[in-house]
Amino acid sequence: SYEEVAIFPDLYREIAEVEVALNNRQPNFFRASLYLQIIGPDGAMVSDQTVEVQLYPGINRFAYRLRVPQPYPWDCDHPYLYQMITEVEVDGQADHIRTTFGMRDFTVQDGQFLLNGSPIYIQGVLLQPHYPINLVTPPDPEMLFRELTLVKEGGFNLIPSPLRPAPPGYLELTDRLGILVYAETSLGWIKDNPRLLEQG
């Protein structure tokens, strides 16, 4: 079964680096076929690769590099998203997972934020709700969609994920709506001390 699929887009080199972790929960060794496919924002197949892998008991990690020629760059006004379909087949039994990602590059140069090489003015807003039923996660996915849509309609392009992990669906929606996310770690709340840099 899948443990994790992580995608690291490289806009300028026109590749997507993919890391796949598969968990063989059986005590036996298996040979498997691993199929990777990237679908573009327009629905066309961009890249695919099939490899034979050996699954030892426990977690097996694999890394691949797939071409994404002439990518559609993701930005806040044009949040183009690609889909990565990862399928593993063992003895005729197949399992797959679908992951979305954007081809983008975010850097800081001379004190200026750059998105895909172009300056971007950050307009952020703090959304840190506490829901009456379960505090962290919205009780209804439609509520999360409405809140993030209001952020976008308000002209903001950045929202933090403060103090805690983002609730399910949060990052997928921000990607789809064209909102940057600042993930704040609990280190932001550690009391100042001489060893602060070592703890970071």
C-alpha positions as CSV (number, residue, x, y, z in Angstrom):
1,S,0.0,0.0,0.0
2,Y,1.0,3.6,-0.4
3,E,2.7,5.4,2.4
4,E,3.6,8.6,0.6
5,V,3.9,10.2,-2.8
6,A,5.9,13.5,-2.8
7,I,6.4,15.7,-5.9
8,F,9.1,18.3,-6.3
9,P,8.5,20.4,-9.4
10,D,11.4,22.1,-11.1
11,L,9.9,24.7,-13.4
12,Y,13.1,25.8,-15.2
13,R,14.5,22.4,-15.8
14,E,11.0,21.2,-16.9
15,I,11.0,18.1,-14.7
16,A,9.0,16.8,-11.7
17,E,11.0,14.8,-9.2
18,V,8.8,12.1,-7.6
19,E,9.4,10.2,-4.5
20,V,7.2,7.1,-3.8
21,A,7.1,5.2,-0.6
22,L,5.4,1.7,-0.7
23,N,4.7,-0.4,2.3
24,N,4.9,-4.1,1.9
25,R,2.9,-5.4,4.9
26,Q,3.6,-9.0,4.1
27,P,6.6,-11.0,5.3
28,N,7.4,-12.0,1.7
29,F,9.4,-10.3,-1.0
30,F,7.4,-9.2,-4.1
31,R,8.1,-7.9,-7.6
32,A,5.8,-5.2,-8.7
33,S,5.2,-2.8,-11.6
34,L,5.2,0.9,-10.8
35,Y,3.5,3.1,-13.4
36,L,3.9,6.9,-13.2
37,Q,1.8,9.3,-15.4
38,I,1.6,13.0,-15.5
39,I,-1.6,14.7,-16.9
40,G,-1.4,18.3,-17.8
41,P,-3.9,21.1,-17.0
42,D,-5.4,20.6,-20.4
43,G,-6.1,16.9,-19.8
44,A,-3.4,15.7,-22.1
45,M,-0.8,13.1,-21.0
46,V,2.6,14.9,-20.5
47,S,4.8,12.1,-19.3
48,D,4.7,8.4,-18.3
49,Q,7.1,5.8,-17.0
50,T,6.8,2.2,-16.1
51,V,9.4,0.5,-13.9
52,E,9.8,-2.9,-12.3
53,V,10.5,-2.7,-8.6
54,Q,11.3,-5.1,-5.8
55,L,9.2,-4.7,-2.6
56,Y,10.9,-6.0,0.5
57,P,8.9,-6.3,3.8
58,G,8.4,-2.8,5.3
59,I,8.7,0.6,3.6
60,N,10.4,0.8,0.2
61,R,11.4,4.2,-1.2
62,F,11.9,5.0,-4.9
63,A,12.7,8.3,-6.7
64,Y,12.2,9.2,-10.3
65,R,12.5,12.2,-12.6
66,L,9.8,12.8,-15.2
67,R,9.9,15.3,-18.0
68,V,7.3,18.2,-18.1
69,P,8.1,19.9,-21.3
70,Q,7.0,23.5,-21.8
71,P,5.1,23.6,-18.5
72,Y,2.2,25.8,-17.7
73,P,3.5,27.8,-14.7
74,W,1.2,27.9,-11.6
75,D,0.6,31.4,-10.3
76,C,-2.0,33.2,-8.2
77,D,-3.9,34.4,-11.3
78,H,-3.5,31.2,-13.3
79,P,-3.4,28.2,-10.9
80,Y,-2.6,25.6,-13.4
81,L,-2.5,22.1,-11.9
82,Y,-1.0,18.9,-13.1
83,Q,-2.0,15.4,-11.9
84,M,0.4,12.7,-11.0
85,I,-1.2,9.2,-11.3
86,T,0.9,6.6,-9.5
87,E,-0.2,2.9,-9.9
88,V,1.5,-0.2,-8.4
89,E,0.5,-3.7,-9.6
90,V,1.4,-6.9,-7.8
91,D,0.2,-10.3,-9.1
92,G,-2.5,-8.7,-11.2
93,Q,-3.8,-6.6,-8.3
94,A,-3.5,-2.8,-8.9
95,D,-3.7,0.1,-6.5
96,H,-3.4,3.7,-7.5
97,I,-3.3,7.2,-6.1
98,R,-3.8,10.6,-7.7
99,T,-1.9,13.7,-6.6
100,T,-2.1,17.3,-7.9
101,F,0.8,19.7,-8.1
102,G,1.8,23.0,-9.7
103,M,4.9,23.8,-11.7
104,R,6.2,26.8,-9.8
105,D,9.3,28.4,-8.4
106,F,9.2,30.7,-5.4
107,T,12.4,32.5,-4.3
108,V,13.7,35.6,-2.6
109,Q,16.3,37.8,-4.2
110,D,17.5,41.2,-2.9
111,G,14.7,41.4,-0.5
112,Q,12.0,40.8,-3.2
113,F,9.7,37.8,-3.4
114,L,9.8,36.2,-6.9
115,L,7.2,33.8,-8.2
116,N,8.3,32.0,-11.4
117,G,11.0,34.7,-11.7
118,S,8.7,37.7,-11.6
119,P,8.2,40.0,-8.6
120,I,5.1,39.4,-6.5
121,Y,3.6,41.6,-3.8
122,I,2.5,39.5,-0.9
123,Q,-1.0,40.4,0.3
124,G,-1.6,38.0,3.3
125,V,-4.5,37.5,5.7
126,L,-4.6,35.6,8.9
127,L,-7.4,33.0,9.0
128,Q,-7.3,31.2,12.3
129,P,-10.8,30.0,13.1
130,H,-11.8,27.8,16.0
131,Y,-14.9,25.8,15.1
132,P,-17.5,25.1,17.7
133,I,-17.6,21.3,17.2
134,N,-14.1,20.2,16.7
135,L,-12.0,23.4,16.9
136,V,-9.4,22.7,14.2
137,T,-11.2,21.1,11.2
138,P,-14.3,22.7,9.7
139,P,-17.4,20.5,10.4
140,D,-18.4,20.8,6.8
141,P,-16.0,20.8,3.7
142,E,-18.2,23.4,2.1
143,M,-17.4,25.8,5.0
144,L,-13.7,25.5,4.2
145,F,-14.3,26.1,0.5
146,R,-16.4,29.2,1.4
147,E,-13.8,30.6,3.7
148,L,-10.9,30.2,1.2
149,T,-13.1,31.6,-1.6
150,L,-13.7,34.7,0.5
151,V,-10.0,35.1,1.0
152,K,-9.4,35.0,-2.7
153,E,-12.3,37.3,-3.5
154,G,-10.9,39.7,-0.9
155,G,-7.8,40.2,-3.1
156,F,-5.4,38.2,-0.9
157,N,-2.7,35.9,-2.3
158,L,-1.2,34.4,0.8
159,I,-2.7,32.6,3.9
160,P,-0.8,31.0,6.8
161,S,-1.3,27.6,8.2
162,P,-0.7,28.7,11.8
163,L,0.3,26.7,14.8
164,R,-1.1,23.4,13.6
165,P,-1.1,21.2,10.4
166,A,-3.5,22.3,7.7
167,P,-6.9,20.5,7.9
168,P,-7.7,17.9,5.2
169,G,-8.4,19.6,1.9
170,Y,-6.9,22.9,2.8
171,L,-3.7,22.7,0.7
172,E,-5.6,21.2,-2.3
173,L,-8.1,24.1,-2.2
174,T,-5.4,26.8,-1.9
175,D,-3.6,25.3,-4.9
176,R,-6.8,25.2,-6.9
177,L,-7.8,28.8,-6.0
178,G,-4.3,30.3,-6.5
179,I,-3.4,31.1,-2.9
180,L,0.1,30.8,-1.5
181,V,0.5,29.1,1.9
182,Y,2.9,30.0,4.6
183,A,3.3,27.1,7.0
184,E,4.1,28.3,10.4
185,T,5.9,26.0,12.8
186,S,5.6,25.9,16.5
187,L,9.2,27.3,16.6
188,G,7.7,30.7,16.0
189,W,6.4,30.6,19.6
190,I,9.6,29.5,21.4
191,K,10.7,32.0,23.9
192,D,13.8,33.9,22.8
193,N,17.0,32.4,24.2
194,P,20.8,32.2,23.2
195,R,20.3,28.7,21.6
196,L,17.3,29.7,19.4
197,L,19.2,29.3,16.1
198,E,20.3,25.8,17.1
199,Q,16.7,24.8,17.8
200,G,15.6,26.1,14.3
